[in-house]
Amino acid sequence: MTAIAIKSFDGMYPVINSRLLKDNAAQTSTNTKITGGSLKPFKATSSIVSKRSAGSPVSIYRFGQSEATDTQYWFEFTSDADVVRGPVAGDIYERTYYTASGQEPRMTTSTLVPGAGVYPNGYYRLGVEPPSTSASVAVSGSGTDTVAEQRYYTYTFVTPLGEEGPPATVSSVSVLTGQSVVISGMSTAPVKSNRTVDRKRIYRTVTGTNATDFQFVAEVAAATTSFTDSKTSGQLGELIPSDGWYPPRNSTDNEPGTNGPSPYTMYGLTLMANGIMAGYAGNIICFSEPYMPHAWKRENELVSDYQIVATKAFGQSLAVLTAAYPYLIQGADPTSMSMTRLDELHACVSKRSAVTMNNGVVYASPDGLAQISNGGVQLLTKGLFTKEEWQAYKPSSIHAYQYDGRYFAFYDTGTVAGCLVFSFNGQEPALVTLNLTATAGYLEPLTDSLYLLVGSNIVKFDSGSALTYTWKSKRFSLPKPETLAVGQVVAKSYPVSLTFYTYDTDTTYTLSVTAANAFRLPAGKKYNSVEVQVSGTAEVEQILLTGSMDEMKSL
């Protein structure tokens, strides 16, 4: 008896010859969501809102997590951007931080976003800069001692959100017991635009060295330029917390302790555990203070040997993907991060391909999709593509998103654009394709919904009517020339289109299957190999092909 029984469905394995595939594997599997072994379609997209930008956005993000509708508020960036919601407990402003190519790091809030134009409408430069001038200090009144105390003063800027910046250059004065100190000439506003402060905090030392910790003296309004300090040492407050809390690296800001700006602007913002944000500037990896996204200490930075392409956090780890070897950084505090260079040479060829998923980070390398995890780095697509087959998709063009446990990789070779859908959980097909192109995407974590920019519209994926799928089997080689005369397609509903191929006799036969009953195939010719294809929108459970009705009954 010659029979073909496909009782469960698998995806594609392009690296394997069509004759050597498993019996349930596919040569092509398009728009197919294969779960539990059955064949069903992904759903089409549904339109949400038209883009506001006149340009071509490559990054989108939905602000306004408390909004009942997903039509508001969509950030659009015409350059690649990374957007992170702030790790601030009870934040009523939805503080949101972002880095984009060609821009200094920024933050925005619910009071700045709405309005006309492209969101976000308003922003602040990320970080608080030190005051540009040191204060003048002078004693006032008569002292009662003959031995003076050498006292050092400084002050900081504070934003309306309570973000405190690094201190100004220190000023010193000799003070006798009983004397007050008049502090004057304090700056009233940051030098850089798009940074705002509403107050200043004044600090002083207790004993006579500027290496001694500074303690809180008073808080005054930003417009105040002078203050008289008559407090005793016992009346001073907490130690200054913000020493070294500089804004992130920016090519338009002077670096602390230097006479010029950083050669690179920080990019690739991502949120680690314990409220630590990370990014990179050139080959420098930067870390914020825990739960202080505005504060970036230079002494906590690490350096890679190679140009960094992307940084992505997972758990308490940070994947650093470079133009050569990947790195793994682990730690719970920015002062104690440890960095390891992994030995496998899997460069990242597309920043936008890096996605946190499956307890690691998946990204496009020259050889295929790689994954970095706490166990190292591995090539996930080794059993799917040769290097040459993978390169045909132009991996440098890939931008990818995690959705429903799958990795959606959109590519554009310049002549062909499409989407590869990967699953690496071992329970579903490793690869199918999707007849969909997009230029940007965003996964909404609260609802686990994938949004895409398709043409001029932001759309919600897998939320419309069923897409038409196509699934084509392996090439089945028969033991001897045979005729398969009877077929059956078991589906949840009908119709289902079935196409029957033979290559040695050039026979192609297509019919619409409208019921679960067995049906006749063309008779009279024998052949050595056959393929079968199904397409439609109905869920298919199995396909059976035999030489006779009696044989069909035995399957």
C-alpha positions as CSV (number, residue, x, y, z in Angstrom):
1,M,0.0,0.0,0.0
2,T,1.3,3.5,-0.9
3,A,-0.1,6.3,1.3
4,I,0.9,9.8,2.4
5,A,-0.5,10.8,5.8
6,I,0.3,14.3,7.1
7,K,-1.3,14.2,10.6
8,S,0.5,17.2,12.0
9,F,2.2,20.2,10.4
10,D,5.6,21.7,10.8
11,G,7.4,24.7,9.3
12,M,10.2,25.3,6.9
13,Y,13.8,24.1,6.9
14,P,15.4,25.8,3.8
15,V,18.8,24.2,4.4
16,I,17.3,20.7,3.9
17,N,16.6,19.3,0.4
18,S,12.9,19.0,-0.3
19,R,13.1,15.2,-0.6
20,L,14.8,14.8,2.7
21,L,12.5,16.8,4.9
22,K,10.4,15.2,7.6
23,D,7.1,14.0,6.3
24,N,5.2,16.9,8.0
25,A,7.7,19.6,7.2
26,A,7.1,22.3,4.6
27,Q,8.8,23.7,1.5
28,T,6.7,26.8,1.9
29,S,4.6,27.9,4.9
30,T,3.2,31.4,4.5
31,N,0.8,33.2,6.9
32,T,0.6,30.0,9.0
33,K,0.2,30.0,12.7
34,I,1.0,26.3,13.5
35,T,0.1,25.4,17.1
36,G,-0.6,22.0,18.5
37,G,0.2,20.4,15.2
38,S,-2.7,21.9,13.3
39,L,-2.5,24.4,10.4
40,K,-4.3,27.8,10.9
41,P,-3.8,31.3,9.7
42,F,-2.5,34.4,11.3
43,K,-5.0,37.2,11.3
44,A,-4.6,40.4,9.2
45,T,-3.9,43.8,10.7
46,S,-6.5,46.4,11.8
47,S,-5.8,50.1,11.3
48,I,-5.3,52.1,14.5
49,V,-4.2,55.6,13.4
50,S,-2.4,57.4,10.6
51,K,1.1,58.6,11.2
52,R,1.6,62.3,12.0
53,S,5.1,62.6,10.6
54,A,5.7,63.9,7.1
55,G,8.8,61.8,7.0
56,S,9.3,58.1,7.2
57,P,9.4,56.9,10.8
58,V,11.6,53.9,11.6
59,S,10.7,53.7,15.3
60,I,7.3,54.1,17.1
61,Y,6.2,53.9,20.7
62,R,2.8,54.3,22.4
63,F,2.8,56.8,25.3
64,G,-0.2,57.1,27.6
65,Q,-0.4,53.7,29.2
66,S,-3.5,54.7,31.1
67,E,-5.4,55.7,28.0
68,A,-8.3,53.5,27.2
69,T,-7.8,53.7,23.5
70,D,-4.7,52.7,21.6
71,T,-5.0,55.6,19.2
72,Q,-3.1,57.9,21.6
73,Y,-0.2,58.9,21.9
74,W,2.1,57.5,19.3
75,F,5.7,58.7,19.3
76,E,7.3,58.7,15.8
77,F,11.0,58.9,15.1
78,T,12.6,59.2,11.7
79,S,15.8,57.8,13.1
80,D,16.3,54.6,15.1
81,A,15.2,55.2,18.7
82,D,15.0,53.3,22.0
83,V,12.3,54.4,24.4
84,V,12.1,53.3,28.1
85,R,9.4,54.1,30.7
86,G,11.0,55.4,33.9
87,P,11.4,53.0,36.8
88,V,9.8,55.4,39.3
89,A,7.3,54.0,41.8
90,G,3.9,55.8,41.8
91,D,5.0,58.1,38.9
92,I,2.0,60.2,37.9
93,Y,3.8,61.9,35.0
94,E,4.7,58.7,33.1
95,R,8.3,59.8,32.9
96,T,9.7,58.4,29.6
97,Y,13.3,58.4,28.5
98,Y,14.6,57.9,25.0
99,T,17.7,58.0,22.8
100,A,17.6,58.4,19.1
101,S,20.3,58.7,16.4
102,G,21.4,62.3,15.9
103,Q,19.8,63.5,19.2
104,E,21.0,64.1,22.7
105,P,19.4,61.7,25.3
106,R,15.9,63.1,26.3
107,M,13.0,62.6,28.7
108,T,9.4,63.6,28.5
109,T,6.3,63.5,30.7
110,S,2.5,63.5,30.4
111,T,2.5,67.3,30.6
112,L,4.9,67.7,27.7
113,V,3.6,65.1,25.2
114,P,0.2,66.2,24.0
115,G,-0.5,68.9,21.5
116,A,-0.3,69.5,17.8
117,G,2.4,68.0,15.6
118,V,4.5,64.8,15.9
119,Y,4.7,63.3,19.4
120,P,6.4,63.9,21.7
121,N,5.8,67.6,21.4
122,G,8.0,68.6,24.3
123,Y,11.0,67.2,26.1
124,Y,13.9,67.9,28.4
125,R,17.5,67.0,27.9
126,L,18.2,64.0,30.0
127,G,20.2,64.8,33.1
128,V,20.9,67.9,35.2
129,E,24.1,69.8,34.6
130,P,26.2,71.4,37.3
131,P,25.9,75.2,37.8
132,S,28.2,77.0,35.4
133,T,29.8,79.3,38.1
134,S,31.0,78.7,41.6
135,A,29.5,80.8,44.4
136,S,31.3,83.7,46.0
137,V,31.5,83.3,49.8
138,A,32.4,85.9,52.4
139,V,32.1,86.1,56.2
140,S,29.7,88.4,58.0
141,G,29.8,89.6,61.6
142,S,32.4,89.2,64.4
143,G,33.8,85.9,65.6
144,T,34.4,84.7,69.1
145,D,37.4,82.4,68.4
146,T,40.9,83.2,67.2
147,V,41.2,79.9,65.3
148,A,39.3,79.9,62.0
149,E,37.5,77.0,60.5
150,Q,38.2,76.5,56.8
151,R,34.9,75.9,55.2
152,Y,34.0,74.8,51.7
153,Y,30.7,75.5,49.9
154,T,29.0,74.2,46.8
155,Y,25.4,74.1,45.4
156,T,23.4,72.0,43.0
157,F,20.4,72.4,40.6
158,V,17.2,70.5,41.2
159,T,14.4,70.1,38.7
160,P,10.6,70.2,39.4
161,L,10.6,66.4,39.3
162,G,13.1,66.3,42.2
163,E,16.1,65.4,40.0
164,E,19.3,66.7,41.5
165,G,22.5,67.4,39.5
166,P,26.2,67.4,40.3
167,P,27.7,70.2,42.5
168,A,29.2,73.4,41.3
169,T,33.0,74.1,41.6
170,V,33.8,74.4,45.3
171,S,34.4,77.8,47.1
172,S,36.2,78.2,50.4
173,V,36.3,80.7,53.2
174,S,37.8,80.9,56.7
175,V,35.1,81.3,59.4
176,L,35.2,82.1,63.1
177,T,32.7,80.8,65.6
178,G,29.8,83.2,65.6
179,Q,30.3,84.4,62.1
180,S,27.8,83.9,59.2
181,V,28.7,83.2,55.6
182,V,27.2,85.1,52.8
183,I,26.9,83.0,49.6
184,S,26.3,85.0,46.5
185,G,26.7,84.9,42.7
186,M,24.9,81.6,42.3
187,S,23.7,80.6,38.8
188,T,20.0,80.8,38.3
189,A,19.5,78.5,35.3
190,P,21.3,75.7,33.3
191,V,23.4,76.9,30.4
192,K,21.9,74.3,28.0
193,S,18.3,74.9,26.7
194,N,15.6,72.3,27.3
195,R,16.8,71.7,30.8
196,T,14.7,73.2,33.6
197,V,15.4,73.7,37.3
198,D,13.2,75.3,40.0
199,R,15.5,75.3,43.0
200,K,19.0,75.0,44.3
201,R,20.5,73.1,47.2
202,I,23.4,74.5,49.2
203,Y,26.0,72.3,50.9
204,R,29.1,72.9,53.0
205,T,31.8,70.9,54.8
206,V,32.2,70.7,58.5
207,T,35.9,70.4,58.8
208,G,38.7,72.0,56.9
209,T,39.2,70.1,53.7
210,N,37.3,69.9,50.4
211,A,37.7,66.1,50.5
212,T,35.3,66.1,53.5
213,D,31.7,65.2,52.8
214,F,29.4,68.0,52.1
215,Q,26.2,68.4,54.2
216,F,22.9,70.0,53.4
217,V,22.6,73.7,54.4
218,A,19.4,75.0,52.7
219,E,17.2,74.8,49.6
220,V,16.4,78.0,47.8
221,A,14.4,79.0,44.7
222,A,16.3,78.8,41.4
223,A,16.1,82.6,40.9
224,T,17.8,83.2,44.3
225,T,21.4,84.3,43.8
226,S,22.4,84.8,47.5
227,F,21.9,83.2,50.9
228,T,23.3,83.8,54.4
229,D,24.4,80.7,56.2
230,S,24.3,81.0,60.0
231,K,23.8,77.4,60.9
232,T,26.0,75.4,63.3
233,S,27.5,72.1,62.3
234,G,24.8,70.3,64.4
235,Q,22.1,71.9,62.3
236,L,23.3,70.6,59.0
237,G,21.4,68.0,57.1
238,E,22.1,64.9,55.0
239,L,25.2,64.3,52.9
240,I,25.2,65.4,49.3
241,P,23.9,62.5,47.2
242,S,24.6,63.8,43.8
243,D,28.4,64.1,43.5
244,G,29.2,62.7,40.1
245,W,25.6,62.6,38.9
246,Y,26.3,64.0,35.5
247,P,24.0,63.9,32.4
248,P,24.7,61.0,30.0
249,R,27.5,61.5,27.4
250,N,26.6,64.0,24.7
251,S,28.7,65.3,21.9
252,T,27.4,68.8,22.5
253,D,28.2,68.9,26.3
254,N,31.6,69.3,27.9
255,E,32.7,66.2,29.7
256,P,33.4,66.6,33.4
257,G,37.0,67.2,34.1
258,T,37.8,67.9,30.4
259,N,37.9,71.0,28.2
260,G,35.7,69.4,25.5
261,P,32.7,67.3,24.7
262,S,32.5,63.5,24.5
263,P,33.3,62.2,21.0
264,Y,30.0,60.2,21.1
265,T,26.4,60.7,22.3
266,M,24.9,58.0,24.4
267,Y,22.6,55.7,22.4
268,G,20.8,52.4,22.8
269,L,18.9,53.0,26.0
270,T,17.7,50.0,27.9
271,L,16.4,49.2,31.4
272,M,18.1,46.6,33.6
273,A,17.0,45.1,36.9
274,N,17.1,47.3,40.0
275,G,16.1,50.4,38.1
276,I,19.5,50.7,36.3
277,M,19.4,52.2,32.8
278,A,22.2,51.4,30.4
279,G,23.4,52.7,27.0
280,Y,26.5,53.1,25.0
281,A,28.6,55.9,23.5
282,G,31.1,54.5,20.9
283,N,32.7,51.6,22.7
284,I,31.8,52.9,26.2
285,I,29.0,51.2,28.2
286,C,27.2,53.6,30.5
287,F,25.1,53.0,33.6
288,S,22.7,55.2,35.5
289,E,22.3,55.3,39.2
290,P,19.6,52.9,40.4
291,Y,16.2,54.5,39.9
292,M,17.9,57.7,38.9
293,P,17.7,57.9,35.1
294,H,19.2,61.4,35.1
295,A,22.4,60.5,36.9
296,W,25.3,58.8,35.1
297,K,28.6,58.4,36.9
298,R,31.6,58.2,34.7
299,E,33.5,56.0,37.1
300,N,30.9,53.2,36.6
301,E,31.5,53.0,32.9
302,L,33.0,50.0,31.1
303,V,34.8,49.7,27.8
304,S,34.6,47.1,25.1
305,D,37.3,46.3,22.6
306,Y,35.0,46.7,19.6
307,Q,32.5,49.3,18.3
308,I,29.1,48.6,20.0
309,V,26.1,48.0,17.8
310,A,23.4,47.4,20.4
311,T,22.8,46.9,24.1
312,K,19.8,45.0,25.5
313,A,18.9,44.0,29.0
314,F,17.6,40.7,30.3
315,G,17.2,40.0,34.0
316,Q,20.2,41.3,35.8
317,S,22.3,41.0,32.7
318,L,23.2,43.2,29.8
319,A,24.0,41.9,26.3
320,V,26.5,44.1,24.6
321,L,26.5,43.3,20.9
322,T,29.4,44.6,18.9
323,A,30.9,44.6,15.4
324,A,32.8,41.5,16.4
325,Y,32.5,39.5,19.7
326,P,29.5,39.8,22.0
327,Y,29.9,40.7,25.7
328,L,27.9,39.8,28.7
329,I,27.7,42.2,31.7
330,Q,26.2,41.0,34.9
331,G,25.5,42.8,38.2
332,A,22.9,44.3,40.5
333,D,24.6,47.6,41.1
334,P,26.4,50.0,38.7
335,T,29.5,50.0,40.9
336,S,30.0,46.3,40.7
337,M,29.2,45.3,37.1
338,S,31.4,42.5,35.6
339,M,32.0,42.2,31.9
340,T,32.9,39.0,30.0
341,R,33.8,38.8,26.3
342,L,32.3,35.7,24.8
343,D,34.5,33.6,22.6
344,E,32.1,33.0,19.7
345,L,32.5,35.4,16.9
346,H,28.9,36.4,16.2
347,A,28.8,40.1,15.3
348,C,25.6,42.1,15.3
349,V,24.8,43.4,11.8
350,S,21.6,45.2,12.7
351,K,20.9,47.1,15.9
352,R,17.2,47.0,15.2
353,S,17.3,43.2,15.1
354,A,18.2,42.9,18.8
355,V,15.2,41.6,20.8
356,T,15.0,40.5,24.5
357,M,13.2,37.2,24.6
358,N,13.6,33.6,25.8
359,N,15.8,34.6,28.8
360,G,18.3,36.2,26.5
361,V,18.7,38.5,23.5
362,V,18.2,37.3,19.9
363,Y,19.9,39.3,17.1
364,A,21.0,39.1,13.4
365,S,24.6,38.0,12.8
366,P,26.3,37.4,9.5
367,D,25.7,33.6,9.9
368,G,22.1,33.6,11.1
369,L,20.1,34.5,14.2
370,A,22.2,34.3,17.4
371,Q,21.2,34.4,21.0
372,I,23.2,35.6,23.9
373,S,22.1,34.4,27.4
374,N,23.7,33.8,30.7
375,G,24.9,30.4,29.3
376,G,26.8,32.1,26.4
377,V,26.0,32.6,22.8
378,Q,24.6,30.2,20.3
379,L,23.5,30.2,16.6
380,L,19.8,29.5,16.6
381,T,19.3,29.1,12.9
382,K,22.1,26.6,12.2
383,G,19.5,23.9,11.3
384,L,17.5,26.3,9.1
385,F,19.9,28.2,6.8
386,T,23.4,28.0,5.3
387,K,25.3,31.3,5.6
388,E,24.6,32.0,1.9
389,E,20.9,31.4,2.3
390,W,20.7,33.7,5.3
391,Q,22.7,36.4,3.5
392,A,20.2,36.4,0.7
393,Y,17.7,38.1,3.2
394,K,20.1,41.0,3.8
395,P,20.4,40.6,7.6
396,S,21.7,44.1,8.0
397,S,18.2,45.3,6.9
398,I,16.3,43.3,9.6
399,H,14.2,45.0,12.3
400,A,12.5,42.6,14.6
401,Y,9.9,42.3,17.4
402,Q,8.9,39.6,19.9
403,Y,5.2,38.7,19.8
404,D,3.4,35.7,21.3
405,G,6.8,34.0,21.9
406,R,7.9,34.4,18.3
407,Y,10.6,36.5,16.7
408,F,9.2,38.5,13.8
409,A,12.1,39.6,11.5
410,F,11.2,42.1,8.8
411,Y,13.7,42.3,5.9
412,D,14.2,44.2,2.7
413,T,16.8,43.1,0.2
414,G,16.1,46.1,-2.1
415,T,14.1,44.0,-4.5
416,V,12.1,41.8,-2.1
417,A,10.6,42.6,1.3
418,G,8.9,40.3,3.7
419,C,8.9,38.8,7.2
420,L,10.4,35.6,8.7
421,V,8.7,34.3,11.8
422,F,10.8,32.2,14.1
423,S,9.9,30.1,17.1
424,F,12.6,28.6,19.3
425,N,10.5,27.0,22.1
426,G,10.8,23.5,20.6
427,Q,7.1,23.0,20.6
428,E,6.2,25.0,17.4
429,P,7.7,25.2,13.9
430,A,11.0,27.0,13.9
431,L,10.2,29.0,10.7
432,V,7.3,30.3,8.7
433,T,6.9,33.3,6.5
434,L,4.5,36.2,6.6
435,N,3.1,38.2,3.6
436,L,3.6,41.5,5.3
437,T,6.0,44.4,5.2
438,A,6.5,47.0,7.8
439,T,9.0,49.8,8.5
440,A,8.7,50.0,12.3
441,G,7.0,48.2,15.2
442,Y,6.2,48.3,18.9
443,L,5.2,45.6,21.3
444,E,2.7,46.9,23.9
445,P,3.7,45.1,27.1
446,L,0.4,45.7,29.0
447,T,-1.7,43.9,26.4
448,D,0.9,41.8,24.6
449,S,-0.1,43.4,21.3
450,L,2.2,44.0,18.3
451,Y,1.8,47.3,16.5
452,L,3.4,47.9,13.1
453,L,3.9,50.9,10.8
454,V,2.7,49.7,7.4
455,G,2.8,52.5,4.8
456,S,1.3,55.6,6.4
457,N,-0.7,53.7,9.1
458,I,0.0,52.3,12.5
459,V,-1.8,49.0,12.6
460,K,-2.4,46.2,15.1
461,F,-1.2,42.8,14.0
462,D,-3.1,39.6,14.2
463,S,-6.4,41.4,15.0
464,G,-8.3,41.5,11.7
465,S,-9.9,38.8,9.5
466,A,-8.0,35.6,8.8
467,L,-5.1,35.8,6.3
468,T,-5.0,33.3,3.5
469,Y,-2.3,30.8,4.2
470,T,-0.3,28.5,1.9
471,W,1.4,25.3,3.1
472,K,3.3,23.1,0.7
473,S,4.6,19.7,1.7
474,K,8.0,18.0,1.1
475,R,8.6,16.1,-2.1
476,F,7.4,12.6,-1.3
477,S,9.4,9.9,-3.2
478,L,7.3,6.8,-3.8
479,P,9.0,3.3,-3.6
480,K,7.8,2.6,-7.2
481,P,5.7,4.3,-9.8
482,E,2.2,4.5,-8.2
483,T,-1.1,6.3,-8.7
484,L,-2.6,8.2,-5.6
485,A,-6.2,8.2,-6.5
486,V,-8.0,9.2,-3.3
487,G,-7.5,12.2,-0.9
488,Q,-9.0,13.6,2.3
489,V,-8.5,16.9,4.1
490,V,-9.7,17.0,7.7
491,A,-10.4,20.6,8.7
492,K,-12.4,22.5,11.3
493,S,-14.4,24.2,8.4
494,Y,-14.4,24.4,4.7
495,P,-13.6,25.1,1.9
496,V,-9.9,24.4,1.7
497,S,-8.0,24.6,-1.6
498,L,-5.8,21.6,-2.4
499,T,-3.2,21.3,-5.1
500,F,-1.6,18.0,-6.1
501,Y,1.8,18.1,-8.0
502,T,3.7,15.3,-9.7
503,Y,7.0,16.2,-11.4
504,D,7.8,13.2,-13.5
505,T,4.4,13.4,-15.3
506,D,4.0,17.2,-15.1
507,T,0.5,16.7,-13.5
508,T,-1.0,19.6,-11.5
509,Y,-4.5,19.3,-10.1
510,T,-6.3,21.8,-7.9
511,L,-9.7,21.4,-6.3
512,S,-11.8,23.0,-3.7
513,V,-12.4,20.6,-0.8
514,T,-15.8,21.4,0.7
515,A,-16.3,18.5,3.2
516,A,-14.4,15.9,5.2
517,N,-15.4,13.1,2.8
518,A,-12.8,11.4,0.8
519,F,-12.5,12.6,-2.9
520,R,-11.1,11.3,-6.1
521,L,-7.7,12.5,-7.6
522,P,-6.9,12.2,-11.3
523,A,-6.3,8.6,-12.2
524,G,-4.6,6.8,-15.1
525,K,-1.0,8.0,-14.6
526,K,1.7,6.7,-12.3
527,Y,4.5,8.8,-10.9
528,N,7.6,8.6,-8.7
529,S,7.2,11.7,-6.6
530,V,4.4,14.0,-5.4
531,E,3.9,17.2,-3.4
532,V,0.7,18.5,-2.0
533,Q,-0.3,22.1,-1.1
534,V,-3.2,23.5,0.9
535,S,-4.3,27.1,1.1
536,G,-7.2,28.9,2.7
537,T,-8.3,30.3,6.0
538,A,-9.8,27.2,7.7
539,E,-7.9,25.2,10.4
540,V,-6.6,22.0,8.9
541,E,-5.8,18.9,11.0
542,Q,-4.6,16.3,8.5
543,I,-4.1,15.5,4.9
544,L,-4.4,11.9,3.6
545,L,-3.6,10.5,0.1
546,T,-3.9,6.9,-0.9
547,G,-4.3,4.6,-3.9
548,S,-7.9,3.5,-3.2
549,M,-10.9,4.0,-1.0
550,D,-10.2,0.8,0.9
551,E,-6.7,2.0,1.7
552,M,-8.1,5.3,3.0
553,K,-10.3,3.4,5.5
554,S,-7.2,1.8,7.0
555,L,-5.4,5.1,7.7
